[in-house]
């Protein structure tokens, strides 16, 4: 059995906390696109979660600095929390884009992509909870990849429809940029999954 982060290791708990914060931010974004109301309030909530994520990342960095022996390579620990932070940053950017651009309605494609980010975050959290037994995390990491493939096709179709059917050029530009941010966030979640897979491969 692959054992990288024993349950009594502080790194395990703090990575789980990072994943829980990511999931909370993803759910807030999904709710924002689903309900599409109280936008300023919802953006503020996501911004607070992004700040909380930064504090968790600082805690991981501090533990890394103080630890003489780490459960796996230092560069992998650093890259994992950095990639998780990228996802939360993307969630915040997507939420802020709606308000900054004055987007007044959520398209079906945007709602579906926010739902994909939510689903990816859930799978990443489950994988992080299994960092002490990574051979059981594979199905969660595969799900993250499958969701990225789904989002990729959805994004291409959304942008194609936007330029084919869109009437107002300004609205086309706004939605194109929003789709790009959402797609980049989905890709960031896949990047985080790939770090976990690489860690597992090194310790087989």
C-alpha positions in Angstrom: 0.0 0.0 0.0 1.3 3.5 -0.9 1.5 5.6 2.3 2.6 9.1 1.7 0.9 11.2 4.3 0.1 9.2 7.5 -3.1 10.3 9.2 -1.1 11.8 12.1 0.9 14.0 9.7 0.0 17.7 9.8 0.5 18.0 6.1 -2.5 15.7 5.5 -4.9 17.8 7.6 -3.8 21.1 6.0 -4.1 19.8 2.5 -7.6 18.5 3.3 -8.4 22.0 4.7 -7.2 23.5 1.5 -9.4 21.2 -0.5 -12.4 22.0 1.6 -11.9 25.7 1.1 -11.6 25.1 -2.7 -14.8 23.2 -2.7 -16.6 25.8 -0.7 -15.5 28.5 -3.3 -16.5 26.3 -6.2 -20.0 25.7 -4.7 -20.3 29.5 -4.1 -19.5 30.1 -7.8 -21.9 27.4 -8.9 -24.7 28.9 -6.8 -23.9 32.4 -8.2 -24.4 31.2 -11.8 -27.4 29.1 -10.9 -29.3 31.8 -8.9 -27.7 34.8 -10.5 -28.8 37.2 -7.8 -27.0 39.2 -5.0 -24.0 39.2 -7.3 -21.9 41.7 -5.2 -22.6 39.7 -2.1 -21.7 36.4 -3.7 -18.5 37.8 -5.2 -17.5 39.1 -1.7 -18.0 35.6 -0.3 -15.8 34.1 -2.9 -13.2 36.8 -2.3 -13.1 35.9 1.4 -12.7 32.3 0.6 -9.8 33.1 -1.8 -8.2 35.0 1.1 -8.7 32.0 3.4 -7.1 29.8 0.8 -4.1 32.1 0.7 -3.8 31.8 4.5 -3.9 28.0 4.3 -1.3 28.0 1.6 0.9 30.2 3.8 0.4 27.6 6.6 1.6 24.8 4.3 4.6 26.8 3.2 5.5 27.5 6.8 5.2 23.8 7.7 7.3 23.0 4.7 10.0 25.4 5.8 10.1 24.0 9.3 10.0 20.3 8.4 13.3 18.5 8.2 11.7 15.4 6.7 8.7 15.7 4.4 6.3 12.9 3.4 7.1 13.5 -0.3 9.3 15.8 -2.3 9.3 19.4 -1.3 8.8 20.6 -4.8 5.7 18.5 -5.1 4.3 19.8 -1.9 4.9 23.4 -3.2 3.4 22.7 -6.6 0.3 21.0 -5.2 -0.7 23.8 -3.0 0.2 26.3 -5.8 -2.1 24.4 -8.3 -4.9 24.3 -5.8 -4.5 28.0 -5.3 -4.7 28.5 -9.0 -8.2 26.9 -9.0 -9.5 29.2 -6.3 -7.9 32.2 -8.0 -9.8 31.2 -11.2 -13.0 30.9 -9.3 -12.6 34.4 -8.0 -11.7 35.8 -11.4 -14.8 34.2 -13.0 -17.0 35.7 -10.3 -15.4 39.1 -10.5 -15.6 39.1 -14.3 -19.4 38.9 -14.1 -19.6 42.0 -12.0 -16.8 44.0 -13.7 -18.2 43.3 -17.2 -21.7 43.9 -16.1 -22.9 40.5 -17.4 -26.7 40.6 -16.7 -27.6 37.0 -17.3 -26.0 33.5 -17.0 -25.9 31.5 -20.2 -26.6 27.8 -20.0 -23.0 27.1 -21.0 -21.6 29.3 -18.2 -23.9 27.6 -15.7 -22.7 24.2 -16.9 -19.1 25.1 -16.7 -19.5 26.4 -13.2 -21.1 23.1 -12.3 -18.1 21.2 -13.8 -15.8 23.3 -11.6 -17.9 22.4 -8.6 -17.8 18.7 -9.5 -14.0 18.8 -10.1 -13.5 20.4 -6.7 -15.5 17.7 -5.0 -13.3 15.0 -6.7 -10.1 16.8 -5.8 -11.1 17.0 -2.2 -11.8 13.3 -2.1 -8.3 12.7 -3.6 -6.7 14.9 -1.0 -8.5 13.0 1.7 -6.8 9.9 0.4 -3.2 11.2 0.2 -2.2 8.6 2.7 -3.4 5.8 0.3 -3.2 7.2 -3.2 -3.9 3.9 -4.9 -7.6 4.5 -4.0 -7.6 8.1 -5.3 -7.3 7.1 -8.9 -11.0 7.1 -9.7 -11.3 10.7 -8.3 -8.4 11.9 -10.4 -9.9 10.2 -13.5 -13.2 12.0 -12.9 -11.3 15.4 -12.8 -9.8 14.5 -16.2 -13.2 13.4 -17.6 -14.8 16.6 -16.5 -12.1 18.6 -18.2 -12.8 16.8 -21.4 -16.5 17.6 -21.1 -15.7 21.3 -20.4 -13.4 21.5 -23.4 -16.1 20.4 -25.8 -18.7 22.6 -24.1 -16.4 25.7 -24.3 -15.7 25.2 -28.0 -19.4 24.8 -28.7 -20.3 27.9 -26.6 -17.8 30.1 -28.3 -18.8 28.9 -31.7 -22.5 29.6 -31.0 -21.5 33.0 -29.5 -19.9 34.2 -32.7 -22.5 32.5 -34.9 -25.6 33.7 -33.1 -24.5 36.7 -31.1 -26.0 40.0 -32.1 -24.2 42.6 -29.8 -20.4 42.6 -30.3 -19.8 43.9 -26.8 -21.8 41.0 -25.3 -19.9 38.5 -27.5 -16.6 39.9 -26.1 -17.8 39.8 -22.5 -19.0 36.2 -22.7 -16.0 35.0 -24.7 -13.7 36.3 -21.9 -15.9 34.7 -19.2 -15.8 31.4 -21.0 -12.0 31.6 -21.2 -11.7 32.2 -17.5 -14.0 29.3 -16.7 -12.1 27.0 -19.0 -8.8 28.1 -17.5 -10.2 27.3 -14.1 -11.2 23.8 -15.2 -7.7 23.3 -16.7 -6.2 24.4 -13.3 -8.2 21.7 -11.5 -6.8 19.2 -14.0 -3.3 20.5 -13.3 -3.8 19.9 -9.6 -4.9 16.3 -10.3 -1.8 15.7 -12.4 0.4 16.8 -9.5 -1.3 14.2 -7.3 -0.8 11.6 -10.0 2.8 12.4 -10.3 3.3 12.1 -6.6 1.7 8.7 -6.7 3.9 7.5 -9.6 7.0 8.5 -7.7 6.0 6.4 -4.7 4.8 3.2 -6.3 
